[in-house]
Amino acid sequence: MSHIPVLLHEALNGLCIKQDRVYLDCTFGRGGHSRAILASVGEFGRLIGLDRDPSAVSVGLKLAQEDPRFRMIHTAFSKLEEALDNLGIERVDGILMDLGVSSPQLEEANRGFSFQADGPLDMRMDPTTGESAAEWVARADTKEIAHVLWVFGEERFSRRIARAIVEARSTKPIQTTAQLGKIISDAQPIKDHNKHPATRTFQAIRLYINGELTEVEQGLNAAINRLDIGGRLAVISFHSLEDRLVKRALRDASRPPRGDPRMPLPDNLAKSKLRLIGKAIKAGPGELQMNPRARSAVLRVAERTEAA
Ligand SMILES: C[S@@+](CC[C@H](N)C(=O)[O-])C[C@H]1O[C@@H](n2cnc3c(N)ncnc32)[C@H](O)[C@@H]1O
């Protein structure tokens, strides 16, 4: 199953790739962006790919066998500093984050991400670790479920859906995506005709199970730490919660830190760490026609400055 890379040319332009430098793709997926980066880095350039999903990693390992300039690491990008330390790399010249899930993750029913394809209720990007969605749905109380649906899905019927889940599981364990999808649909008093009734709840559970927003926060900090001066960070996000976080993190790092006026910071610490490059970029009509997944994509780019 393939994945069409989103905002490919825009992300590559944003990264401003230079020959023979070192790049990091934090979200390898099926390697669409990685292959394009490799095509631009020159004979002595290097690219490190990260992904927390073992099936993405196996695609990346094959690419590494074909191309000695590429290395694939199985890790969450919040741990990118550890991954670079293990490779003896202190700084990189560009970092890409193409957030969220890949098409194969969504489309393979056995990954349990989608209410449109019936499968085991899992939703873990890395099924080798952590709690599955079915395990969480079986143990969380009504209050916790409602909280997750509200915070990560902005679901206005969060309490009602949470109560329906807890009631349904008292008669039969909720183990499949179709089962959960139906419970959610039945619990919604008003249907939004533009969206499947389970969209927000599935998004919320996925974000929660994978700790996605915390990953983005920690990953961005780590990325900013490891970018060399003049290096670019390009981040593609797919929904407003994610984009808000990215926007805030890049904006904060592009402002000088506020020190205590009685104790001014030394010059190198008083400067901002990033410089924003241009405005947020969205997919054009040509790309949208070819790839509807690009509809909600937003690309933001920033450059590392000299600050410590
Ligand atoms: C949108 S896809 C990337 C697609 C890729 N750019 C391509 O062209 O094929 C997102 C990928 O990032 C991975 N991912 C998401 N969050 C991650 C995290 N915190 N750490 C590592 N990988 C993550 C997912 O497993 C998925 O494979």
The ligand as an SDF file (V2000), in Angstrom:
LIG
                    3D

 27 29  0  0  0  0  0  0  0  0999 V2000
    2.2840   11.2900    7.2910 C   0  0  0  0  0  0  0  0  0  0  0  0
    3.2800    9.8860    7.4870 S   0  0  0  0  0  0  0  0  0  0  0  0
    4.7950   10.3470    6.7300 C   0  0  0  0  0  0  0  0  0  0  0  0
    4.8480   10.0310    5.2860 C   0  0  0  0  0  0  0  0  0  0  0  0
    6.1950   10.2550    4.6420 C   0  0  0  0  0  0  0  0  0  0  0  0
    6.5910   11.6300    4.6730 N   0  0  0  0  0  0  0  0  0  0  0  0
    6.2090    9.7290    3.2200 C   0  0  0  0  0  0  0  0  0  0  0  0
    6.4190   10.5190    2.2930 O   0  0  0  0  0  0  0  0  0  0  0  0
    6.0030    8.5310    3.0260 O   0  0  0  0  0  0  0  0  0  0  0  0
    3.7050    9.9760    9.1690 C   0  0  0  0  0  0  0  0  0  0  0  0
    4.6700    8.8880    9.6270 C   0  0  0  0  0  0  0  0  0  0  0  0
    5.2450    9.3560   10.8320 O   0  0  0  0  0  0  0  0  0  0  0  0
    5.2600    8.3460   11.7800 C   0  0  0  0  0  0  0  0  0  0  0  0
    5.1870    8.9990   13.0880 N   0  0  0  0  0  0  0  0  0  0  0  0
    4.1580    9.7240   13.5840 C   0  0  0  0  0  0  0  0  0  0  0  0
    4.4630   10.1910   14.7950 N   0  0  0  0  0  0  0  0  0  0  0  0
    5.7250    9.7700   15.0450 C   0  0  0  0  0  0  0  0  0  0  0  0
    6.6110    9.9610   16.1420 C   0  0  0  0  0  0  0  0  0  0  0  0
    6.2400   10.6480   17.2210 N   0  0  0  0  0  0  0  0  0  0  0  0
    7.8380    9.4180   16.0680 N   0  0  0  0  0  0  0  0  0  0  0  0
    8.2340    8.7150   14.9690 C   0  0  0  0  0  0  0  0  0  0  0  0
    7.4280    8.4960   13.9160 N   0  0  0  0  0  0  0  0  0  0  0  0
    6.1860    9.0200   13.9540 C   0  0  0  0  0  0  0  0  0  0  0  0
    4.0760    7.4700   11.4780 C   0  0  0  0  0  0  0  0  0  0  0  0
    4.3130    6.1700   11.9470 O   0  0  0  0  0  0  0  0  0  0  0  0
    4.0130    7.5610    9.9550 C   0  0  0  0  0  0  0  0  0  0  0  0
    4.7340    6.5090    9.3630 O   0  0  0  0  0  0  0  0  0  0  0  0
  1  2  1  0
  2  3  1  0
  2 10  1  0
  3  4  1  0
  4  5  1  0
  5  6  1  0
  5  7  1  0
  7  8  2  0
  7  9  1  0
 10 11  1  0
 11 12  1  0
 11 26  1  0
 12 13  1  0
 13 14  1  0
 13 24  1  0
 14 15  1  0
 14 23  1  0
 15 16  2  0
 16 17  1  0
 17 18  1  0
 17 23  2  0
 18 19  1  0
 18 20  2  0
 20 21  1  0
 21 22  2  0
 22 23  1  0
 24 25  1  0
 24 26  1  0
 26 27  1  0
M  CHG  2   2   1   9  -1
M  END
$$$$
